Amino acid sequence: MSDSQLREDIVEIGRRLWLRGFVASNDGNISVRVADDRVLMTPTAVSKGFMTPDMMVITDMDGTLVSGAPGRKPSSEIKMHLVAYRQRPDVKAVVHAHPPLATGFAVAGIPLDRAVLAEVVTTLGSIPIAEYATPSTQELPDAVKPYVGAHDGLLLANHGALALGADLFGAYYKMETIEHFARISLVARQLGRENLLSRDEVDRLQGLRTRYGIASPAPVCVDETPGARRGPDEAVNCQAVYAPATSGERLVPDPGTVPAVEAGSVGTNGGIRLTYAQLTALIDDAVAQVAEGLGLKR
């Protein structure tokens, strides 16, 4: 692909990130490897929604500026991109953004590693959380390094998300998948029940990768501990997914399994249980008393 087309693609992906609310202000960065020792990437201090092709810069594999418009410098987080390229020869593009829901999981310290969606298990496997590191420092590439060998998508604790791909749009679409998965997982938990795929089903989905030629840097492995965090000193050589031994196990209790408490009585947590009719009557009575106190007719 030509240099001009790659620049246009970066501009388009930046626009999509901004339009979808995955970045704000000057957040995020995008890069593509154009040669063994050259990377084309977004400059620092620009809104990703309003870039032009001439803004892009080229660096070597040490992050040193090779060429670019006067005054333009590479993103201060370039080292995070470079560690992915060094660890994974198959990676040709990197997208970093701050999608709100996925970043919310990162802030809460909750990895997206449950066997919830077949499509996610088949493509990304799991989305772990890299330990927190100060942005724009060597700590950041050091934090993501243990994970990029086995994952195409990961969360950055208290920071954002990172997606790797064989090309620019491949990396961008994985960022979309990360945020989409976070949204669905959050909604399911808010509804009170998150039904998980069984371990047998996860094994079957693993087989689909081979059947349909879905490229992945590492195999899926079943994790015994939901939400387990893996530190930088632990080897990450598979995509750990939490899946129950049998299908239908819920990590969030089904409201129907909560022991019934008679209306008007005190629950085990000290709260008073009321029916809708009782609650409505109490509200009407309170409104009537306030109106009477103000000398108003109701």
N, C-alpha and C positions, 0 to 999 in steps of 0.2 A: 504494500500500500504506500502511496506517495506521502511525502512530508506534509504537503498541503492538505491532503485528505485527513491525515491524523490530527492535524491542528483543528480542522473543522469538526471532527468527531469529539475532540476534547471540549470545544465550545458548546456543542449540542448537549453533551452529557452534563456539563456544568449548568446549562440552562434548565435541564430536566431536574437536577438535584435541587436547584433553587425553587423552581415552580412547585415541586412536591413538598417543599418545606424541610428537606433533608439537611439544608445548610441555611445559615443566616449570616448577614454581614459578610465578612471575609472568610468564613469557616470553610473547611474542607480542602482537599487537594486531589489532583488526578495526574497520573503519569502513564507513559507507555515506553517500553524498551524498543529503541529503533536500531540498535546495533549491539554487539557484544559489550561495548564499552561506552554506550551513549544512551541517555534517557531524555525524552521530551516530556516536559511537565508544566503545570500551571505555576505562575509566579506568585510570590508572596503579596499579601495586602491587596487583593482584588476580589470583588464579589463574583462568585461563580456564575451568577445569572446574567452578567453583563460583560463577558469577555469577548475578545476578538482574536482571530488566529495569530496576529502579529505579537500578541502579548506573551506567547509561550517561550520558554527558555530550554536550552539543551545543556545537560551536565555530563560529566564523566561518572564512572562508577564509585567515585569518592565523594560525589556531590559538588564538585568544583564546577563553577560556571564555565561553559565552553563558548556559548553564543546566546545572544538575546538582545532585544531592543535596549537602548540606553536607559539606565535606571532600573531595569527589571532584574530581579534576583529570584532564584528558585525558592520554593516553599521551605520554610524553616523545618518542616517535618519530613524532608526528603530522605533522611536516614532510615525512616520506617519503611519507605518504599524500597530502598536499596537492599535492606536485609531480606526482603521477600524475593527480589531478583537473584540475590546470591544463593539463597537457600533452595530456590525452585527454578531450575532452568526452563521449565514449562510455562512459568508465569511471564506474561508479556505486558500486562497492564495491572494497575493498582488504583482503586478508588477509596478515598477516605472521606467520611461524612459524619454528620451528627443527627441521624434520623431520630425524631423525638421518642417514639415508643421503644425502639431497640436501645436507645441511649438510656431511657428510663430503667430498663432491665439491668443495664450495665451499672447504673448508679445504685440500684437496689442490691447489686451483687448476685443477680439471678441469671445464670447462663440459660441459653435457649437449647437445652439438651434433652428434652423429653420427646418420646416417640409419639408425636401428636398428628403430624401431617405426612402422608406417604410421600408426597412430592419432595418435601424437605429432607426426609430421611434418605431418599434416593439420590438427591443432588448434592446437598451440603452436608448431609449426615448430622452433625451437631454443630452448634455455634458456641464455643466456650468463651470465657472472659479472661483476657490477659490482665495481669496485675497492674495496679495503677502506676503510672510513671509521669513525671513532669513533661508536658509537651515541649517539643523543640530541643530536648536534651538527649544525650546518649542513652538515658534510662528507657526511653520509649522503644527504640529498636531492640534493646536488650529484653524488654518485657514481651514483645511479640515474637521474638525469635523462636522460642520453644514451640509455638503453635503453628507457624506458617508452613512447616514441613508437612503437616497432616491435615490442614484446614484451608478451605478457600474463603471462609467467612468467620470473623470473630468480633467479639465486643471488646472495647477498651474501657476498663473500669473508670467510672467518673469522667468519661471523655467522649466516646462515640463508637463507631464501627469501622471495620476494614474489610474490603472485598478484593479478591485476587481473581484474575482471569487470563485466558489465552489471548484475549484481545480486549479492546476498550469497552465495547458494549457487553461482552461477556462478564467483565468485572462489574459494570454498572447494574446489569440485571440481577446479579447476585446480591447487590446492595438492596435492590427492590425486594428480593425474596426475604432477606433478613428482616426488613421492616414489616413486610406483609405477615410473616410468621409471628413477629412480636405482637402485632395488632390482634390476630386471631387468638393467640395464646392468652392475651390480656382479657379479651372479651369472654372467653371460655371460663376463666378463673372468676371474673366478675359475676357470671351467671351461676357460679357455684359448683360446676362440675367439669372436669377435664378428663375425658375418657382417653386412655392411652392404648396404643397398638401393643400387641403382645410381642414377646421375644421371638416367637415363631414367625410372626408377620414381618418383623424387622429382618430376620434372616432371609425371608422370601424377597423382600425389597432389595436386599444386598445382591441377590441373584439377578435382579432386573438390570443392575448396572452392567453386568457382563453381557447379558442378552441384548441390550440396546446400545451398547458401546458408550455408556455414560462415564466420562473421564473423572477420576477422583484421585487425589494424592495419597489417600490411605483408606483402608477398609473400615466399615462400621463395626464397632464392638459394643456389646451390651454392658452397661454400667450397673452395678448393684446398688449404688448410692445416688439418689436423685439430687441434682443440684450440686454435685461434688465440685469443689474448686481444686485446680491443679496448679501448684506453684511452679516458678521458673526452673526449679531444680529437678522437677519430675519429667521423665521422658514422655513425650506425647507422640505416639506412633500409630494411633488409630483414632477414629471419630467416635468417642464414647457417647452412647445414647442410653438414657434410662428407659427401660421398658419392663413392665411387670411380667411375671411368669405366665399369667393368664390374661386374656383380653378383658377390658372393661373395668380394670382396677382404677379407682379414682384417687387422685392426690388431694382433691378438694372434696369434702364430704357432700354427698347429695342431700339437699334439704329434706328429702323424704325420709332420710335415715335418722334425723334428729328426733329424739324421744318426744312424744307429744306432751304438752303441758296444758292443763286445763286453763281456759281463758279466765283472766282475772286473778290467777295465782302467781306466785313468785317463782321464777325460773332458777336453775342451778347457778346462774351467774349474777343473781340478785335483781335481774330485770323483771318487770311486770309484763305478763303476756295479756294482750287485749285482742278481741275480735275487731273487725273493721267497724261493725255497728257500734260497739262500745267506744271505740276511739272517736267516731263521728259524733256520738252523743256528748262526749266530754268536750270536744272542740266547740260544738254548738252552745253548750252551757257556759263555757268560758267567754265566748263572744257575747252572749246575752248579758253576762255579769259586767263586762267592760262597757257595753252600750248603756246599761242601766246606770253605771257609775258616772258616765259622761252626760247623762240626761238625754240620751238619744233613744228614739223609738226604733225597734227592729222589726 
